[in-house]
Amino acid sequence: MTSSGQARPACRCNPAVRDAPQHAGGGPAPSDAEQIAWLRKENEQLKQAIDSRPWIDMARGILIAQLGCSAEQSWEILV
C-alpha cells in the first residue's frame, strides 16, 4: 500500500506480470507461484549468462586478433 492507502501496482518489469492481462481488465493476474517460477527461470538464465561470459570474451579476443576487427565488430560477428 502507498501512503495514501492505495494498492501498489505489480512490478511491470516482470514479463509474467507485464505480459499478463490486467487484473481489472478482464484477466487473472499471475499467481505468486507463477511469478516465483518465472523469477527462478530468469535467475537460472542469468547465472548461465554470467558463466558463459568468459567464453564469449575469449571468442571476441580471438576474432579481434585474427581478423583485426574492433571490439564492437567482434560482438556483431558473434550475435
Legacy VTK file of the C-alpha trace (Angstrom):
# vtk DataFile Version 3.0
C-alpha trace
ASCII
DATASET POLYDATA
POINTS 79 float
0.000 0.000 0.000
1.079 3.533 -0.659
0.938 6.258 1.956
-2.430 7.304 0.516
-3.818 3.831 1.166
-3.869 2.786 -2.493
-2.586 -0.626 -3.546
0.739 -0.538 -5.348
0.698 -1.873 -8.895
2.523 -5.124 -9.576
6.083 -4.819 -10.847
5.767 -4.278 -14.608
9.391 -5.287 -15.282
8.482 -8.940 -14.767
7.088 -10.340 -18.062
4.884 -12.695 -16.058
3.247 -9.539 -14.721
3.841 -7.163 -17.636
2.539 -9.540 -20.301
-0.373 -10.844 -18.259
-3.795 -9.310 -18.739
-4.527 -6.538 -16.301
-6.429 -7.835 -13.290
-9.078 -5.144 -13.631
-9.038 -5.522 -17.413
-10.696 -8.904 -17.554
-7.994 -11.447 -16.931
-6.485 -13.083 -13.928
-3.270 -11.628 -12.614
-0.424 -14.130 -12.436
-0.353 -16.038 -9.194
2.522 -15.781 -6.763
3.563 -19.284 -7.815
3.686 -18.215 -11.490
5.746 -15.150 -10.648
8.132 -17.191 -8.488
8.516 -19.793 -11.259
9.247 -17.037 -13.791
11.793 -15.401 -11.477
13.532 -18.728 -10.813
13.777 -19.370 -14.556
15.149 -15.878 -15.175
17.635 -16.299 -12.318
18.909 -19.550 -13.842
19.258 -17.906 -17.264
21.219 -15.016 -15.750
23.543 -17.443 -13.954
24.181 -19.238 -17.252
24.875 -15.915 -18.974
27.410 -14.977 -16.299
29.066 -18.391 -16.542
29.368 -18.134 -20.335
30.699 -14.567 -20.375
34.406 -15.514 -20.137
33.987 -17.806 -23.173
32.310 -15.018 -25.122
35.086 -12.585 -24.219
37.709 -15.140 -25.257
35.974 -15.652 -28.611
35.831 -11.890 -29.130
39.550 -11.633 -28.379
40.315 -14.325 -30.945
38.219 -12.537 -33.575
39.939 -9.235 -32.838
43.386 -10.850 -33.079
42.668 -12.939 -36.176
40.513 -10.511 -38.155
41.783 -7.191 -36.862
38.247 -6.054 -36.141
37.091 -3.782 -33.337
35.528 -4.984 -30.089
32.130 -3.827 -31.344
32.589 -5.639 -34.655
33.579 -8.832 -32.857
30.341 -8.678 -30.858
28.320 -8.169 -34.054
30.024 -11.188 -35.619
29.102 -13.362 -32.645
25.488 -12.263 -32.395
LINES 1 80
79 0 1 2 3 4 5 6 7 8 9 10 11 12 13 14 15 16 17 18 19 20 21 22 23 24 25 26 27 28 29 30 31 32 33 34 35 36 37 38 39 40 41 42 43 44 45 46 47 48 49 50 51 52 53 54 55 56 57 58 59 60 61 62 63 64 65 66 67 68 69 70 71 72 73 74 75 76 77 78
